[in-house]
Amino acid sequence: MKRIVFLIFLVAFSQCKSGETNPSPTSNNKIAIVIHGGAGTILKENLTPELEQEYKKKLEEAVRTGYKILQNGGSSLDAVEKTIRVLEDSPLFNAGKGAVFTNQGKNELDASIMDGKSLKAGAIAGVTTVKNPITLARTVMEKSEHVLLAREGAEFFAAQNGLELVDPSYFYVENRYQSLLRAKEKEKIELDHDDKAEFYDPTIKDSKYGTVGCVALDKNGNIAAGTSTGGMTNKKWGRIGDAPIIGAGTYANNSTCGVSATGWGEFFIRNVVAYDIAALMDYKKKTLEKASQEVIQKKLTQLGGTGGIIALDKKGTIVMEFNTPGMYRAAIDSNGKLTLGIYKENE
Ligand code: ASP
């Protein structure tokens, strides 16, 4: 009898120690992770074999970072944050170092993160000195009573919480600056040839994407999702995209799925893309695959939006759905199998 009481005590103690006092009823001990590094006109003929290898190497490093955390029993939130930090620190992607430039020649960063267990979320927009925006988004979620902070206020909050701040020049990458110059040149030519210049900047559509995102499922059945970006080249007027908008660029709910999006943000906001996928699963009992196809290939495409999503459900199903020629992506499934992809065909 004493032994049984001791055993019960031991089990209860180990649960408390892991910080998981209320394990999710959906827990099946499966872990899985999926990431993206942006969608867009990514064509094989435009990437040298060396650059292709560089992207693949960084994607693999990032996805393995998160997977290791999950394997060691870490939380999906930790996996998402640490994985995205690897991508933010790489100049290859449009997030953190390597972010695209605004019309004013600045780098303004947006990010968000969501916890599928508690439905808590944190997001930041338009920051210019925070080295890792995803960590700031998580800090907003955990250390403030708000969901979305922007610009100076967000920077002040970052400093108050001891986050690493950098000089704005840290984010500068030459080819991103050249993209801005090209976008402005193109815009000028278009404006010169059309007095009915549209209010909406047409060059924005052709700008390079490259947002990063991650969705993870941990051993306790908890799903988390996060997204980080510099937005779109030549963005103006303090423009903020879908990445820091919960429900548009990022969403997570243990009972349905986690989603991170990339693409032409305005369309993702108007279609409430990430939440719509979860809602189709919830209300219409669609599978993650069917819900993602419907939202990306039908609803988003019909409205003229371009881009894609990565997503995971509680069973560990991985989806990488996009309507562009390519999307940088990687995943490790619940059997430990790694997938890396760039173009439409999986290669
Ligand atoms: N969705 C991002 C934005 O509109 C851009 C991207 O994903 O490349 O800000």
Residues whose N, C-alpha, C, O or C-beta is under 5 A from the ligand:
A	BS01	LIG	G38 Y209 G210 T211 T229 G231 M232 G241 D242 A261 T262 G263 W264 G265 E266
